[in-house]
Amino acid sequence: MEIVLRAVVVFVFLWIVTRAAGRATLGELSTFELLLYVTMGDLVQQAVTQQDYSITAAVLAVGTFTLLTVGLSWTQWRFPRVRPLVTGRPVLVARDGALLDDAMRRQRLAVADFLMSAREQGIRRVADVEYAVLEPDGRISFFTYDDSGAGAPEKPPGG
């Protein structure tokens, strides 16, 4: 029964922590945030299964992680020059239909992963890509030469 009570206490605490820390889907988590959540899971597991006999220790550890995460977010908001240091910078990985091998190598971005991202966005050929940018969150933004759907029409329809 004690383990159930411990699990309930830690569950409620984690629910409050995740509500306070903000929202992000798993696909939007940075590598650092993912590692933080995995580490928190390990700390909580120890408290719930009594490998660590102190719920207080788990609450303090997770609470500290949460305060640090919120502190980093606030620092990025308050001091924009710190943002590239904390979250990274976008990197150009393709230009004018050609992959930039040095950039892809530095970022450890496989050609297969690049091509898969392009296909997911409906891009059939690399030659159609004007620019491709590897974003700090790991997504790739593609800019193609086809501008037919970009912007507002010069004249309103029927006018």
N, CA and C atoms as an extended XYZ file, in Angstrom:
477
Properties=species:S:1:pos:R:3:atomname:S:1:resname:S:1:resid:I:1 pbc="F F F"
N         0.819       -1.204        0.000 N   MET     1
C         0.000        0.000        0.000 CA  MET     1
C         0.856        1.259        0.000 C   MET     1
N         2.009        1.166        0.665 N   GLU     2
C         2.887        2.336        0.736 CA  GLU     2
C         3.382        2.745       -0.655 C   GLU     2
N         3.681        1.762       -1.502 N   ILE     3
C         4.172        2.094       -2.841 CA  ILE     3
C         3.089        2.788       -3.664 C   ILE     3
N         1.814        2.422       -3.446 N   VAL     4
C         0.717        3.084       -4.143 CA  VAL     4
C         0.623        4.535       -3.689 C   VAL     4
N         0.715        4.756       -2.400 N   LEU     5
C         0.671        6.117       -1.868 CA  LEU     5
C         1.837        6.943       -2.405 C   LEU     5
N         3.022        6.341       -2.426 N   ARG     6
C         4.188        7.041       -2.981 CA  ARG     6
C         3.952        7.398       -4.450 C   ARG     6
N         3.403        6.437       -5.201 N   ALA     7
C         3.153        6.681       -6.622 CA  ALA     7
C         2.147        7.812       -6.810 C   ALA     7
N         1.115        7.869       -5.996 N   VAL     8
C         0.114        8.928       -6.098 CA  VAL     8
C         0.737       10.279       -5.778 C   VAL     8
N         1.523       10.343       -4.730 N   VAL     9
C         2.163       11.602       -4.344 CA  VAL     9
C         3.082       12.096       -5.461 C   VAL     9
N         3.907       11.224       -5.993 N   VAL    10
C         4.836       11.614       -7.051 CA  VAL    10
C         4.082       11.954       -8.332 C   VAL    10
N         3.016       11.211       -8.639 N   PHE    11
C         2.211       11.504       -9.825 CA  PHE    11
C         1.625       12.907       -9.747 C   PHE    11
N         1.015       13.239       -8.629 N   VAL    12
C         0.427       14.571       -8.459 CA  VAL    12
C         1.507       15.640       -8.550 C   VAL    12
N         2.644       15.398       -7.937 N   PHE    13
C         3.738       16.370       -8.001 CA  PHE    13
C         4.210       16.566       -9.437 C   PHE    13
N         4.398       15.489      -10.182 N   LEU    14
C         4.834       15.609      -11.576 CA  LEU    14
C         3.792       16.294      -12.445 C   LEU    14
N         2.531       16.040      -12.172 N   TRP    15
C         1.472       16.713      -12.931 CA  TRP    15
C         1.558       18.218      -12.699 C   TRP    15
N         1.721       18.632      -11.469 N   ILE    16
C         1.847       20.058      -11.151 CA  ILE    16
C         3.094       20.636      -11.804 C   ILE    16
N         4.187       19.905      -11.752 N   VAL    17
C         5.446       20.375      -12.340 CA  VAL    17
C         5.311       20.555      -13.848 C   VAL    17
N         4.715       19.578      -14.531 N   THR    18
C         4.602       19.703      -15.989 CA  THR    18
C         3.653       20.823      -16.382 C   THR    18
N         2.635       21.075      -15.596 N   ARG    19
C         1.741       22.200      -15.874 CA  ARG    19
C         2.478       23.521      -15.671 C   ARG    19
N         3.333       23.596      -14.678 N   ALA    20
C         4.070       24.833      -14.393 CA  ALA    20
C         5.201       25.060      -15.392 C   ALA    20
N         5.819       23.992      -15.875 N   ALA    21
C         6.983       24.127      -16.757 CA  ALA    21
C         6.610       24.491      -18.178 C   ALA    21
N         5.365       24.301      -18.577 N   GLY    22
C         4.959       24.652      -19.936 CA  GLY    22
C         4.613       23.421      -20.732 C   GLY    22
N         4.178       23.662      -21.963 N   ARG    23
C         3.704       22.576      -22.810 CA  ARG    23
C         4.612       22.398      -24.007 C   ARG    23
N         4.828       21.156      -24.352 N   ALA    24
C         5.539       20.817      -25.585 CA  ALA    24
C         5.226       19.374      -25.909 C   ALA    24
N         5.010       19.088      -27.166 N   THR    25
C         4.821       17.695      -27.549 CA  THR    25
C         6.190       17.040      -27.638 C   THR    25
N         6.207       15.731      -27.636 N   LEU    26
C         7.477       15.013      -27.667 CA  LEU    26
C         8.291       15.381      -28.893 C   LEU    26
N         7.648       15.590      -30.016 N   GLY    27
C         8.352       15.955      -31.241 CA  GLY    27
C         8.969       17.343      -31.178 C   GLY    27
N         8.525       18.168      -30.238 N   GLU    28
C         9.041       19.526      -30.131 CA  GLU    28
C        10.104       19.667      -29.046 C   GLU    28
N        10.375       18.610      -28.306 N   LEU    29
C        11.368       18.687      -27.245 CA  LEU    29
C        12.772       18.751      -27.833 C   LEU    29
N        13.606       19.582      -27.233 N   SER    30
C        15.014       19.577      -27.620 CA  SER    30
C        15.665       18.342      -27.011 C   SER    30
N        16.844       18.023      -27.465 N   THR    31
C        17.574       16.874      -26.919 CA  THR    31
C        17.802       17.055      -25.432 C   THR    31
N        18.153       18.266      -25.025 N   PHE    32
C        18.403       18.554      -23.620 CA  PHE    32
C        17.147       18.325      -22.785 C   PHE    32
N        15.996       18.813      -23.261 N   GLU    33
C        14.747       18.627      -22.522 CA  GLU    33
C        14.377       17.153      -22.424 C   GLU    33
N        14.582       16.419      -23.507 N   LEU    34
C        14.302       14.985      -23.479 CA  LEU    34
C        15.164       14.293      -22.430 C   LEU    34
N        16.461       14.631      -22.383 N   LEU    35
C        17.347       14.044      -21.376 CA  LEU    35
C        16.916       14.423      -19.964 C   LEU    35
N        16.468       15.665      -19.787 N   LEU    36
C        15.980       16.081      -18.465 CA  LEU    36
C        14.794       15.225      -18.039 C   LEU    36
N        13.844       15.007      -18.946 N   TYR    37
C        12.666       14.224      -18.595 CA  TYR    37
C        13.014       12.770      -18.325 C   TYR    37
N        13.940       12.216      -19.074 N   VAL    38
C        14.366       10.839      -18.815 CA  VAL    38
C        15.038       10.745      -17.447 C   VAL    38
N        15.886       11.720      -17.133 N   THR    39
C        16.564       11.738      -15.827 CA  THR    39
C        15.558       11.892      -14.698 C   THR    39
N        14.572       12.778      -14.890 N   MET    40
C        13.536       12.937      -13.867 CA  MET    40
C        12.793       11.629      -13.665 C   MET    40
N        12.523       10.918      -14.752 N   GLY    41
C        11.841        9.635      -14.635 CA  GLY    41
C        12.625        8.649      -13.790 C   GLY    41
N        13.929        8.635      -13.964 N   ASP    42
C        14.766        7.746      -13.168 CA  ASP    42
C        14.739        8.140      -11.693 C   ASP    42
N        14.813        9.442      -11.424 N   LEU    43
C        14.766        9.910      -10.037 CA  LEU    43
C        13.439        9.549       -9.376 C   LEU    43
N        12.353        9.718      -10.126 N   VAL    44
C        11.028        9.408       -9.589 CA  VAL    44
C        10.880        7.910       -9.376 C   VAL    44
N        11.373        7.116      -10.308 N   GLN    45
C        11.283        5.662      -10.179 CA  GLN    45
C        11.944        5.202       -8.894 C   GLN    45
N        13.081        5.774       -8.562 N   GLN    46
C        13.777        5.385       -7.336 CA  GLN    46
C        12.938        5.700       -6.100 C   GLN    46
N        12.261        6.837       -6.111 N   ALA    47
C        11.434        7.207       -4.969 CA  ALA    47
C        10.190        6.326       -4.867 C   ALA    47
N         9.566        6.029       -6.004 N   VAL    48
C         8.331        5.257       -5.981 CA  VAL    48
C         8.592        3.811       -5.603 C   VAL    48
N         9.669        3.220       -6.090 N   THR    49
C         9.940        1.811       -5.804 CA  THR    49
C        10.768        1.606       -4.544 C   THR    49
N        10.984        2.658       -3.814 N   GLN    50
C        11.661        2.630       -2.520 CA  GLN    50
C        13.142        2.299       -2.603 C   GLN    50
N        13.749        2.419       -3.778 N   GLN    51
C        15.195        2.273       -3.823 CA  GLN    51
C        15.836        3.458       -3.111 C   GLN    51
N        15.162        4.585       -3.169 N   ASP    52
C        15.527        5.754       -2.383 CA  ASP    52
C        14.368        5.914       -1.417 C   ASP    52
N        14.635        5.853       -0.140 N   TYR    53
C        13.556        5.822        0.834 CA  TYR    53
C        12.945        7.187        1.115 C   TYR    53
N        13.326        8.176        0.353 N   SER    54
C        12.848        9.525        0.628 CA  SER    54
C        12.089       10.095       -0.558 C   SER    54
N        10.789       10.313       -0.384 N   ILE    55
C        10.014       11.022       -1.402 CA  ILE    55
C        10.510       12.456       -1.475 C   ILE    55
N        10.912       12.989       -0.359 N   THR    56
C        11.423       14.361       -0.320 CA  THR    56
C        12.600       14.526       -1.263 C   THR    56
N        13.479       13.526       -1.308 N   ALA    57
C        14.636       13.612       -2.203 CA  ALA    57
C        14.190       13.670       -3.661 C   ALA    57
N        13.217       12.860       -4.036 N   ALA    58
C        12.722       12.871       -5.420 CA  ALA    58
C        12.042       14.201       -5.741 C   ALA    58
N        11.220       14.697       -4.811 N   VAL    59
C        10.531       15.967       -5.012 CA  VAL    59
C        11.544       17.104       -5.141 C   VAL    59
N        12.552       17.096       -4.289 N   LEU    60
C        13.586       18.128       -4.371 CA  LEU    60
C        14.370       18.041       -5.679 C   LEU    60
N        14.718       16.835       -6.097 N   ALA    61
C        15.486       16.669       -7.332 CA  ALA    61
C        14.672       17.124       -8.542 C   ALA    61
N        13.436       16.668       -8.645 N   VAL    62
C        12.600       17.049       -9.781 CA  VAL    62
C        12.269       18.536       -9.708 C   VAL    62
N        12.002       19.028       -8.516 N   GLY    63
C        11.735       20.455       -8.345 CA  GLY    63
C        12.914       21.316       -8.764 C   GLY    63
N        14.110       20.865       -8.430 N   THR    64
C        15.318       21.590       -8.833 CA  THR    64
C        15.451       21.603      -10.347 C   THR    64
N        15.234       20.440      -10.985 N   PHE    65
C        15.283       20.379      -12.445 CA  PHE    65
C        14.266       21.328      -13.059 C   PHE    65
N        13.073       21.348      -12.502 N   THR    66
C        12.018       22.211      -13.033 CA  THR    66
C        12.387       23.677      -12.895 C   THR    66
N        12.877       24.061      -11.728 N   LEU    67
C        13.287       25.456      -11.527 CA  LEU    67
C        14.407       25.844      -12.490 C   LEU    67
N        15.336       24.940      -12.723 N   LEU    68
C        16.413       25.227      -13.668 CA  LEU    68
C        15.876       25.371      -15.089 C   LEU    68
N        14.937       24.513      -15.475 N   THR    69
C        14.341       24.593      -16.813 CA  THR    69
C        13.582       25.897      -16.995 C   THR    69
N        12.772       26.252      -16.002 N   VAL    70
C        12.031       27.518      -16.064 CA  VAL    70
C        13.013       28.691      -16.050 C   VAL    70
N        14.077       28.583      -15.255 N   GLY    71
C        15.095       29.634      -15.209 CA  GLY    71
C        15.775       29.837      -16.562 C   GLY    71
N        16.074       28.737      -17.250 N   LEU    72
C        16.662       28.846      -18.583 CA  LEU    72
C        15.697       29.508      -19.564 C   LEU    72
N        14.427       29.138      -19.482 N   SER    73
C        13.431       29.751      -20.361 CA  SER    73
C        13.324       31.247      -20.096 C   SER    73
N        13.295       31.626      -18.839 N   TRP    74
C        13.203       33.041      -18.483 CA  TRP    74
C        14.452       33.787      -18.956 C   TRP    74
N        15.619       33.181      -18.778 N   THR    75
C        16.875       33.815      -19.200 CA  THR    75
C        16.865       34.065      -20.705 C   THR    75
N        16.388       33.089      -21.489 N   GLN    76
C        16.306       33.266      -22.942 CA  GLN    76
C        15.354       34.393      -23.317 C   GLN    76
N        14.258       34.505      -22.579 N   TRP    77
C        13.278       35.553      -22.854 CA  TRP    77
C        13.830       36.916      -22.463 C   TRP    77
N        14.459       36.981      -21.304 N   ARG    78
C        14.943       38.255      -20.775 CA  ARG    78
C        16.204       38.743      -21.479 C   ARG    78
N        17.073       37.826      -21.855 N   PHE    79
C        18.344       38.149      -22.500 CA  PHE    79
C        18.441       37.399      -23.825 C   PHE    79
N        17.890       37.966      -24.900 N   PRO    80
C        17.842       37.261      -26.190 CA  PRO    80
C        19.209       36.829      -26.719 C   PRO    80
N        20.264       37.515      -26.348 N   ARG    81
C        21.603       37.122      -26.829 CA  ARG    81
C        22.052       35.782      -26.277 C   ARG    81
N        21.428       35.325      -25.203 N   VAL    82
C        21.776       34.042      -24.585 CA  VAL    82
C        21.102       32.885      -25.332 C   VAL    82
N        20.021       33.170      -26.050 N   ARG    83
C        19.223       32.126      -26.711 CA  ARG    83
C        20.060       31.184      -27.578 C   ARG    83
N        20.941       31.694      -28.454 N   PRO    84
C        21.729       30.746      -29.264 CA  PRO    84
C        22.601       29.817      -28.423 C   PRO    84
N        23.065       30.304      -27.292 N   LEU    85
C        23.889       29.474      -26.410 CA  LEU    85
C        23.061       28.353      -25.779 C   LEU    85
N        21.842       28.674      -25.409 N   VAL    86
C        20.997       27.703      -24.724 CA  VAL    86
C        20.318       26.748      -25.699 C   VAL    86
N        19.754       27.279      -26.786 N   THR    87
C        18.979       26.423      -27.690 CA  THR    87
C        19.691       26.084      -28.986 C   THR    87
N        20.749       26.798      -29.314 N   GLY    88
C        21.460       26.565      -30.562 CA  GLY    88
C        20.992       27.513      -31.648 C   GLY    88
N        21.658       27.433      -32.802 N   ARG    89
C        21.341       28.295      -33.939 CA  ARG    89
C        20.871       27.453      -35.108 C   ARG    89
N        20.029       28.030      -35.962 N   PRO    90
C        19.676       27.318      -37.184 CA  PRO    90
C        20.886       27.217      -38.102 C   PRO    90
N        20.973       26.122      -38.857 N   VAL    91
C        22.123       25.888      -39.731 CA  VAL    91
C        21.627       25.607      -41.144 C   VAL    91
N        22.183       26.308      -42.111 N   LEU    92
C        21.862       26.086      -43.518 CA  LEU    92
C        22.510       24.770      -43.948 C   LEU    92
N        21.686       23.822      -44.437 N   VAL    93
C        22.211       22.513      -44.830 CA  VAL    93
C        22.052       22.229      -46.320 C   VAL    93
N        21.310       23.090      -47.032 N   ALA    94
C        21.186       22.942      -48.485 CA  ALA    94
C        20.933       24.318      -49.083 C   ALA    94
N        21.512       24.523      -50.281 N   ARG    95
C        21.330       25.790      -50.989 CA  ARG    95
C        21.323       25.504      -52.475 C   ARG    95
N        20.385       26.118      -53.170 N   ASP    96
C        20.295       26.011      -54.630 CA  ASP    96
C        20.315       24.566      -55.127 C   ASP    96
N        19.554       23.716      -54.463 N   GLY    97
C        19.418       22.333      -54.919 CA  GLY    97
C        20.588       21.430      -54.592 C   GLY    97
N        21.524       21.903      -53.785 N   ALA    98
C        22.691       21.083      -53.434 CA  ALA    98
C        22.845       21.005      -51.913 C   ALA    98
N        23.157       19.805      -51.437 N   LEU    99
C        23.406       19.631      -50.011 CA  LEU    99
C        24.758       20.233      -49.652 C   LEU    99
N        24.841       20.855      -48.501 N   LEU   100
C        26.103       21.417      -48.005 CA  LEU   100
C        26.747       20.362      -47.101 C   LEU   100
N        27.652       19.580      -47.702 N   ASP   101
C        28.226       18.420      -47.023 CA  ASP   101
C        28.905       18.771      -45.704 C   ASP   101
N        29.669       19.876      -45.665 N   ASP   102
C        30.362       20.246      -44.425 CA  ASP   102
C        29.377       20.514      -43.298 C   ASP   102
N        28.315       21.259      -43.590 N   ALA   103
C        27.307       21.572      -42.579 CA  ALA   103
C        26.597       20.301      -42.123 C   ALA   103
N        26.263       19.438      -43.071 N   MET   104
C        25.574       18.197      -42.710 CA  MET   104
C        26.469       17.301      -41.863 C   MET   104
N        27.748       17.261      -42.181 N   ARG   105
C        28.696       16.454      -41.407 CA  ARG   105
C        28.832       17.002      -39.987 C   ARG   105
N        28.978       18.344      -39.866 N   ARG   106
C        29.103       18.961      -38.534 CA  ARG   106
C        27.869       18.696      -37.671 C   ARG   106
N        26.700       18.686      -38.309 N   GLN   107
C        25.450       18.476      -37.568 CA  GLN   107
C        25.070       16.999      -37.457 C   GLN   107
N        25.880       16.128      -38.053 N   ARG   108
C        25.621       14.688      -38.072 CA  ARG   108
C        24.225       14.398      -38.638 C   ARG   108
N        23.896       15.090      -39.725 N   LEU   109
C        22.619       14.909      -40.409 CA  LEU   109
C        22.833       13.985      -41.602 C   LEU   109
N        22.227       12.836      -41.559 N   ALA   110
C        22.363       11.861      -42.641 CA  ALA   110
C        21.545       12.303      -43.846 C   ALA   110
N        22.048       11.995      -45.037 N   VAL   111
C        21.346       12.321      -46.269 CA  VAL   111
C        19.968       11.655      -46.264 C   VAL   111
N        19.889       10.427      -45.774 N   ALA   112
C        18.607        9.712      -45.730 CA  ALA   112
C        17.593       10.465      -44.864 C   ALA   112
N        18.042       11.023      -43.729 N   ASP   113
C        17.143       11.794      -42.865 CA  ASP   113
C        16.698       13.085      -43.547 C   ASP   113
N        17.613       13.720      -44.261 N   PHE   114
C        17.284       14.936      -45.009 CA  PHE   114
C        16.220       14.635      -46.060 C   PHE   114
N        16.442       13.561      -46.828 N   LEU   115
C        15.502       13.194      -47.888 CA  LEU   115
C        14.140       12.800      -47.319 C   LEU   115
N        14.122       12.120      -46.191 N   MET   116
C        12.866       11.746      -45.560 CA  MET   116
C        12.086       13.003      -45.145 C   MET   116
N        12.765       13.977      -44.551 N   SER   117
C        12.109       15.226      -44.166 CA  SER   117
C        11.561       15.958      -45.384 C   SER   117
N        12.315       15.941      -46.478 N   ALA   118
C        11.850       16.591      -47.703 CA  ALA   118
C        10.589       15.896      -48.223 C   ALA   118
N        10.600       14.564      -48.245 N   ARG   119
C         9.419       13.832      -48.715 CA  ARG   119
C         8.203       14.114      -47.835 C   ARG   119
N         8.417       14.207      -46.530 N   GLU   120
C         7.313       14.484      -45.611 CA  GLU   120
C         6.679       15.841      -45.895 C   GLU   120
N         7.438       16.747      -46.483 N   GLN   121
C         6.912       18.072      -46.813 CA  GLN   121
C         6.532       18.183      -48.291 C   GLN   121
N         6.481       17.040      -48.963 N   GLY   122
C         6.016       17.017      -50.344 CA  GLY   122
C         7.049       17.440      -51.371 C   GLY   122
N         8.313       17.433      -51.010 N   ILE   123
C         9.382       17.808      -51.936 CA  ILE   123
C         9.920       16.529      -52.567 C   ILE   123
N         9.845       16.464      -53.887 N   ARG   124
C        10.248       15.245      -54.593 CA  ARG   124
C        11.714       15.216      -54.954 C   ARG   124
N        12.271       16.378      -55.284 N   ARG   125
C        13.661       16.419      -55.744 CA  ARG   125
C        14.434       17.464      -54.959 C   ARG   125
N        15.668       17.144      -54.628 N   VAL   126
C        16.536       18.097      -53.935 CA  VAL   126
C        16.748       19.333      -54.802 C   VAL   126
N        16.711       19.175      -56.107 N   ALA   127
C        16.903       20.300      -57.022 CA  ALA   127
C        15.823       21.363      -56.852 C   ALA   127
N        14.673       20.992      -56.272 N   ASP   128
C        13.588       21.950      -56.039 CA  ASP   128
C        13.822       22.813      -54.805 C   ASP   128
N        14.843       22.491      -54.011 N   VAL   129
C        15.085       23.180      -52.744 CA  VAL   129
C        15.989       24.388      -52.970 C   VAL   129
N        15.457       25.564      -52.660 N   GLU   130
C        16.281       26.781      -52.717 CA  GLU   130
C        17.161       26.848      -51.467 C   GLU   130
N        16.548       26.667      -50.299 N   TYR   131
C        17.272       26.634      -49.026 CA  TYR   131
C        16.648       25.583      -48.134 C   TYR   131
N        17.475       24.935      -47.324 N   ALA   132
C        16.998       24.048      -46.268 CA  ALA   132
C        17.771       24.408      -45.005 C   ALA   132
N        17.028       24.595      -43.927 N   VAL   133
C        17.627       25.030      -42.670 CA  VAL   133
C        17.313       23.996      -41.595 C   VAL   133
N        18.368       23.506      -40.934 N   LEU   134
C        18.197       22.624      -39.783 CA  LEU   134
C        17.956       23.508      -38.572 C   LEU   134
N        16.741       23.429      -38.023 N   GLU   135
C        16.350       24.283      -36.905 CA  GLU   135
C        16.927       23.748      -35.599 C   GLU   135
N        17.034       24.603      -34.570 N   PRO   136
C        17.581       24.148      -33.288 CA  PRO   136
C        16.812       22.991      -32.652 C   PRO   136
N        15.520       22.852      -32.980 N   ASP   137
C        14.739       21.761      -32.400 CA  ASP   137
C        14.851       20.460      -33.195 C   ASP   137
N        15.656       20.454      -34.276 N   GLY   138
C        15.874       19.245      -35.052 CA  GLY   138
C        15.038       19.136      -36.309 C   GLY   138
N        14.027       19.993      -36.476 N   ARG   139
C        13.223       19.969      -37.694 CA  ARG   139
C        14.002       20.642      -38.820 C   ARG   139
N        13.631       20.312      -40.052 N   ILE   140
C        14.262       20.952      -41.209 CA  ILE   140
C        13.202       21.798      -41.904 C   ILE   140
N        13.514       23.082      -42.096 N   SER   141
C        12.632       23.985      -42.836 CA  SER   141
C        13.116       24.042      -44.269 C   SER   141
N        12.177       23.858      -45.204 N   PHE   142
C        12.513       23.866      -46.625 CA  PHE   142
C        11.891       25.082      -47.297 C   PHE   142
N        12.657       25.713      -48.166 N   PHE   143
C        12.190       26.814      -48.995 CA  PHE   143
C        12.460       26.395      -50.438 C   PHE   143
N        11.385       26.301      -51.209 N   THR   144
C        11.524       25.826      -52.585 CA  THR   144
C        11.417       26.981      -53.568 C   THR   144
N        11.815       26.703      -54.793 N   TYR   145
C        11.738       27.714      -55.849 CA  TYR   145
C        10.305       27.995      -56.254 C   TYR   145
N         9.393       27.064      -56.023 N   ASP   146
C         8.005       27.216      -56.434 CA  ASP   146
C         7.319       28.227      -55.526 C   ASP   146
N         7.090       29.412      -56.027 N   ASP   147
C         6.444       30.463      -55.238 CA  ASP   147
C         5.000       30.682      -55.655 C   ASP   147
N         4.413       29.742      -56.363 N   SER   148
C         3.069       29.950      -56.902 CA  SER   148
C         2.024       30.142      -55.817 C   SER   148
N         2.217       29.541      -54.651 N   GLY   149
C         1.219       29.669      -53.592 CA  GLY   149
C         1.612       30.667      -52.528 C   GLY   149
N         2.709       31.387      -52.711 N   ALA   150
C         3.191       32.294      -51.672 CA  ALA   150
C         2.562       33.672      -51.820 C   ALA   150
N         2.213       34.250      -50.707 N   GLY   151
C         1.726       35.623      -50.705 CA  GLY   151
C         0.280       35.757      -51.134 C   GLY   151
N        -0.196       36.984      -51.094 N   ALA   152
C        -1.579       37.280      -51.477 CA  ALA   152
C        -1.645       37.557      -52.974 C   ALA   152
N        -2.782       37.275      -53.600 N   PRO   153
C        -2.898       37.574      -55.038 CA  PRO   153
C        -2.887       39.083      -55.277 C   PRO   153
N        -2.413       39.460      -56.469 N   GLU   154
C        -2.361       40.894      -56.799 CA  GLU   154
C        -3.755       41.482      -56.865 C   GLU   154
N        -4.701       40.751      -57.437 N   LYS   155
C        -6.079       41.221      -57.529 CA  LYS   155
C        -6.979       40.248      -56.790 C   LYS   155
N        -7.969       40.743      -56.095 N   PRO   156
C        -8.905       39.822      -55.438 CA  PRO   156
C        -9.683       39.030      -56.483 C   PRO   156
N       -10.053       37.782      -56.149 N   PRO   157
C       -10.815       36.975      -57.103 CA  PRO   157
C       -12.120       37.679      -57.487 C   PRO   157
N       -12.438       37.656      -58.769 N   GLY   158
C       -13.670       38.248      -59.256 CA  GLY   158
C       -13.619       39.753      -59.351 C   GLY   158
N       -12.445       40.351      -59.153 N   GLY   159
C       -12.366       41.802      -59.135 CA  GLY   159
C       -11.613       42.303      -60.234 C   GLY   159
